[in-house]
Amino acid sequence: MKPYLSIVSPVYKAENIVAQLVFEIKEHVKDITQDFEIILVEDGSPDQSWQAIQHQCNQDERVKGVKLSRNFGQHYAITAGLDFAEGEWVVVMDCDLQDKPSEIHKLYNKSQEGYKIVLARREVRNDIYQKRLSSKLFYKTLSLLTGVKQDPAIANFGIYHKDVVRAINHMREPFRNFAAIVKWVGFSPITINVEHSKRMEGNSSYNFNKLMKLAIDTILAYSNKPLYYIVGFGFFVSFIAFITSLIIFIKYLIGAITVMGYTSLILSIWFIGGMLITFLGIVGLYIGKMFEGIKNRPIYIISETKNLNHN
């Protein structure tokens, strides 16, 4: 018999959190249904997170573990969890308890009003200043270069109907960004405010460099807007060059032309050369993503499972 509710959580560097995570989830979903499953996906963590997951699986068969063969990344781990989720409703949440299990009930109640996607909006973020700043820059960059407004207060935490999960699971592109995929599939999502907790321990694995890399990869995978910017800038430079040439030609005809400066010539060459190299680099990144796609490698590789039938 399939469970009614699935809770999917990617696990990384959380050996001391897993037990509390499972306990709180059980406490707060039992009023919704006793027919639930908790799918914990260990994403190549360097600590003893998998042993902690196995211990919880041995205590309760509703807790299910998936161990990836290496660290693929949070969004790939979410994909693995969704592939195994069988519930009518699926909750996706982080393992660090900043996404509070007590808010699951609020998300579920809202979904019963007829919504297939209910996203959690962190009304007050309990993160350190550097994390909030880097996250804000990440989403601003993403909004600018994808043309889709991004809310830094919304991440992966939410509840999704099985129809949504089925649609997401059909998207097997090699680059994964769960939030971007959710936006793409539609289903008229709604957002509600939730409480956001401080991290139980440790620091986020997402630093500024990782967030910027994620932003660039997301832009390349889900938007061709940078290519339009390149074309627009090319037309702009061509227009300026035409006007400048026209002015110089008129000056030449009226005898007002003087010896052109060496500095302006060199600066122009360096400027145009730099722009060409940049634009070629952007086009090259797109080609690189295409190359990754045509290799058709698996999105993730499973090393081991617990309480799951893994073929």
N, C-alpha and C positions, 0 to 999 in steps of 0.2 A: 504494500500500500504506500502510495506516494505521500510525502509530508505536505501539510498545508502551507507552512512557512519555512523558508530557507534563509539562513543568515550566513553571508559570505564575508570573510575577513582575511586579507593578506597579512602574513606574519613575518616580521623581520626584526631581529634583535629584541625579542620580547619574551625571553624564557621566564622572567619573573612576573610577567603580566598575564600570561595565558590563562592561568587558573582563575584569577580575578575576573578576566574577560568572560570566560565561560559561565562562571557563577552569576555574574550580573545579567548576562543575556537570559539565562534560565529564569532568574527571578522576575524579569520584566516582560517576558513573552508568555509566561504561563497563563496570564489572564486573557491573552488572545487565543491561544491554543496550546494543548499539550502535544500536538502532532507537529513537531518542528524538527529541523536539523541544523546543526552548526557546522559549517564547512570552513576549516582553517587551512590556508594554503601557505606552507612554509617556503619562502622565496630565497633559498640558498643562504640562510642566515648563518653567520660564523659562530654563533653561540649554541646553547642547548635547547633552542626553541622546538626542534622536532621531537626531542625526548619529552618536553613538557606537553606537546600536543598528543603524543602517543599515550601519555599517562591519563589525560582527560578522555581519550577515546576508550581506554580500558575501563574507565569509571562509568561511562554512559555511551551506549551505542549510537545515540543521536548525535554525538560529536564525531565528526569525520575529518580525517586528515589527508592532505595531499602534499607531498614533498617534491619540489622541483629539483632537477638535476644540478642547477646552479642558480645564481642570482640573475633572473631575467628582468626584474623591475616590478614595481607595484601594479601597474596596469595589466601586465601580462599575468600576474598572479590572480588578479581579479577575473580575467578571462578564464583561467583554469577553473576557478571556483564556480563561475557561471555555467561552464560546460557540464559540471556535475550537479548543479542545483536542480531539484525536481519540484520545488514548491509552487503552489498557485501564486504566491507572493514571495519576492526575494528582496532581502535587505542587504545592502552593501555598506560596510563600515570599516574604518581603520581599527587596528588592534591595540592602539596605544591608550584607549579609553578617553581620548579627547572627544570622540563621537560617543555620546553617552547612551548606553543601552536603555536607560529610562525614557529616552525620547522616541524609541521604536513605536511605542503605543500611540503617541501623537501622530506619527507618520502613517501608521496603519488606519487610525480613525479617519484621517483626512482622505485616504485612498478609498474608503468605503462610501464617500460622497460621489464616486463616479470617476475618479482619476486613476489612470494607469501608471503615472509617474508622479511621485511626490518627493521633491528635493528638499534637503535640510539646509537652511540658511543660518550660518553662525552669526547671530545678532551681535554678540560681543566675543571677539576672538581672544582666547587666552594663550597667546603665543608671545615669545620674546619679540622685542622691537625689530631686530634684524630679520626675523622670519616674516613678520608682517610687511616690512618694507620690500623684501625680495619678492614676496608673493604679489604685492601690489604692482611692482614693476613687471613681473611676469604676465599678469592678466592685462595690463595696459598695452604691453607689446603685442600680446595675443589678439586683443580687440582691434588694434590698429591694423595689423597685417592680415587678419582674417575677415574683417568687416562685420564681425558678429560681436555684440557687446558681451563682455565676460564679467561676471560678478565674483570678486575675490573671496566673498563670504560663502560661496557655494563650492563644494568639492565633490567627493564621491558618495557621501552619506545620503541615503535615500531608500525608498521602497519602490519596487518595480514589479509590474504584473508579468506573468509568464509570457504573455504575447510580446512584451517589450524585450524580455530576456531572449526569447526565440529569435527576434529580429536582430538583436545585438550579436548573438552567437553565429548568425549567418554571415556576418562581416568578418572575414578572415585576413584582412590586410596585415602585412607584417609589422607596421608601426601601430601601437595601441595607445590611445588616450581615451580612457573610459568616459570622461565628461564630454569630450568632443563627439564621441560616438552617440551618446545619449541625446545630445542636441540634434544630431543629424537624423536619427530615426523618427523624431517627432512625437506623436501621441499626446500633444498638448500638455506638457508637464506643468505642475503647479508647485510653488515654493512656500514653505512655512518656516517661521523662525524657531530655532531650537537653542538650547543652552550648550555652551562649548566649555569643556573642562581643560584644566592644565594637564600637561603630560604627567603620567604616573611616575616615569623615570626616563632618564636619557634625553637625547636631543634628536630632532628630526634629521633624517638622512638627506633631506633636500636642502642643499645650500644654494647660494646665488648662482653659481656656475651650472649646477644641475638643473635648476629651474629655467635658466636661459637656454640650455641645450634642449630641454623639454619643449620650450616655447618654439624654438627654431624647427625642431622635428615636427611639432604639431602643425605649424604653419605650412611646412613643405608637404605634409601628408594630407592636409584638409583644406588648403587654400592655394589658388594660383594668383592671388592679388599682388604679390611681389613682382610677378612678371608684368602685370599691367603698370605697376609703378615704373618699371624699367622702360617700358615702351613710352609712357608719358614723359619721363625725364629725357629720353632720347629725342622726342619731338621738341621738347622745350629747348634743349641745347642746340638742336638744328635751327630752330627759329631765331635764337640769340645770335648764332653764327651768321645766319642770313642777313639779319638787320645790321650786324657789325660790318659785314662785308659790303653791304650797300652804302653805309656811311663812308667807309674808306674809299670806295670807288667814286663816290660823289666828290670827296675831298681831292682825290687824284685829278678828276676832270677840271676842278676849279683851281688847281695848282696849289692847294693848301696842304698837301701831304708832306709829312716830315719823315725823317728816318725813324723807323719803328724801334722801340726799346727792346733790348735783349732780354731783360727781366720778364716783361709781359709775355714774350714768346715762350720762354722756358716754363713759366708758370702754367701757361695754357696747355703745353704739351704734357706736363706732369699731371695736371688736373684731368684732362681727357683720358690719359693713359691709366690713371688710377680708377676712374669710373669704368673703363672698359674691363679692367681686371676684376673689379668688384662684380660687375654684371655677369661676366663669364663665370665667376665663382658661384653666383646664385643659380645660374642655369645648370652648372655642374652639379650642385647639390640636388636639384630636381632629378637630373639624370641618375645620380647616385641612388636616390630613393627608388627610381624605376628599376635599377639594377638589383637592389635588395628584393624588390617584389617578384621579379621574374625568376629568382633562384628558388622560390617556392619552398623555403625551409619551414619546418613546423614553428608555430608561434611560441611554444614552450615544450619542454620535455619533462615528463614525470619520472621521478626516480623510484617513488614508493607511495603507497596509499594505505590508509587504515580505516576500517569499517566501510569501505567502498569496493565495488566491483570494478576493477581497472583492467581493461583489455589492452 
